[in-house]
Amino acid sequence: MHMPERKAIKPIDIFGFIRRFAFSIVVCALFIFTMVAPLALLAERPTYTVAGKLIIYPVIPSLITKSEDPSIINFFHDYVRTQVERMRDDSIVETAIEKMTRKEKEAFFPPFLDEVGRINMLRGRVQIKPVSRTHIIQLTLTGGRQLGLAGALNSLMAAYLDKLMKEDENKYFSRLKFLREKRDGIEREVIDLEKAVKEVAEKINSSAFVEDYNMVQKQVEQLQKIYLQQMAVRIEKESSYNQALKKGKALASLSLAPMIDEVVLKDQSLDFTASWTYQQLQSLRASIDGITRENKDRQYVEQRMAAMKKYEAKLGEEVRSKAEWILTGKRDYEIEREILSSRAQFQAASDTEGQLRIQLEATRTRANEVSLGILKGSALEKDLYNKRDFLFRLDTRILELESESSASQRVSIESRARFPESPSGSNLKKLLMGCVALSLALPGGVFLLIELLDNRIHRPQDIEFAVGSKPLWPISMAPEGINFLNILEEAPDHRCAKAIRSLAINLLVEHKQHQSKVFLFSGVSRNVGSCSIMLNTARVMQKQISRILLIDGDYSGGNLSRMLELADGGRPGMGEFLAGEEPLENCLFHEGERGLDIIPSGRPVSALEATSRNFIDLVSEMRGRYDVIFVYTYPILTSDLTELLCGVADVAVIVSKGDTTLYKDLYMTASFFFRLKIKALAPVLNWGGTKEKDMVNNLIEGVQKRMARRVVRKKREKGGERKKEMNS
């Protein structure tokens, strides 16, 4: 069986406590009140009351700005409640006490109070509450002396207003301090930014941080155009130079023979020489005509003619050689001159391009520096503008706060407390209320202590707390004049009979659904009615089940046997069977009136004999012969036999008696059954039988009787005094 959630200590029953002790508490309270009420009349003193008023303005007019909403209309009631609580603060009350004069302190506070006691006294006696449908908070102070009341209340209001004023001053002071420190920092940043802007402007030679005013960039653009033009010229000159080289090589490879021949043909000296030589040769040839070859003159003339031809040929060669040298040198000169001219033009174009490139790079570097300076200056200029704008707004806010710090407060004194000229009442009502509270507290505390010490079971919920499951239908007391054993026949419609039938139905359902046969009936303690409940339950179940056996396990006296009047007939029973004196058949008895098979207790036996194996074997043997077996046994807290029977029992029925059974005994009984792993547990609350008076009930009844006698005696004494007054 699963261990349910339980409570080891019985919870207090507030409603049950009121139901049981309300009358006793009221009687005791009346008695105590009659004793202490005259003391209240003797202690009556006049009281004086002073009142002051504070007004709260929901809307405060704004002097300059509306950056903060001065209206509290939407949360006015919350604001008022907050101020009421703040007026009770220790610091305000302490300041109020310090503002009081020495005479006011001596008149208002007892001399034995310390500072903490004075604070608690003033705070406890001042009543602060908002006046309905107004904007006013009323403060009232009541005391037994005239002097000191008005001073204490006025000091409290003044201390509260001083704190509000100081908070406003601190609020504006902290704001102004922060804003001024922020303004000084921004001013320093503005000065630094102005210096940085000036440095950048001097560096880029411009005060306008706009790219359109970047003149260096425009120079870069112009130089870029010139450079591109010069680069085109350089490329053109380079191409001309290369063409000149190619042309020179091509001209150098051409032959000069035709030109040499032309020069030779046009040479006049050579033509004159050839003409003269030809004339001389013709003249010499004419002179030797007819002369033989052997003639010396002819030989001489022929030699001269050969020499003249040789000279002519030599002269032609010299002219040709000279013409070749002149033409070659001229051609080479022209080629070299053209190459040098192209080279010079190319070199000049290249030098010009290089100079333009260097100047362009330098100008471009300067343009980049100027552009970066413009960007930096623009950023600094924007930052400077923002800082100046922020500085202007800070100055404006500082001016606003300085003006608002002089505005009126939200809370002010509407009326101050005045010296009380006459009493406003007396303390009799409070004294009587104190007497009533004392009269109820003393007996209430005593009876509450009795309730806490009372460990008995008074309600079904106590069984649920102790066992962990709700009890079955509580069995109420049988009607007066009807025997509980005959309740089923004589009063079948009574709640007691219905509760027994409900118990029988639950056990029958357990028998049908889980085939439970052995039902163990045991009380939490002796004399709780478990035996009679078992007998009535068996009679109800007999209508549905024919074979039912009752076993009286009370080995010391035979409670079931006495109820059925079987103990005085000398019938053998469980005692004889356990002792081995009688067989089981002789111990089995059929009760004719109720039609039940019963094994009575027989003669008393010792606990050792009762806990022998024969009892367990008997129950096991009877399980096969009967449909249902009811076993009545001792409470498990005092009997080892009940623990042994848990091994063969299917269901254990625990019977508790209302206002008698102790909660701790029921808790321990349930713990034993849970530890022995009983299959099912059925708690039953029995309200029947005779009520046993314990020490608590005796004490309560004794106190009630004494108080009742004393009240009667008081009434008689008062009646006698009235008769004497009437006679006199």
Summary of the structure (lengths in Angstrom):
residues: 728
radius of gyration: 69.8
end to end distance: 82.9
largest distance: 239.1
contacts: 2147
relative contact order: 0.10
helix: 64%
strand: 10%
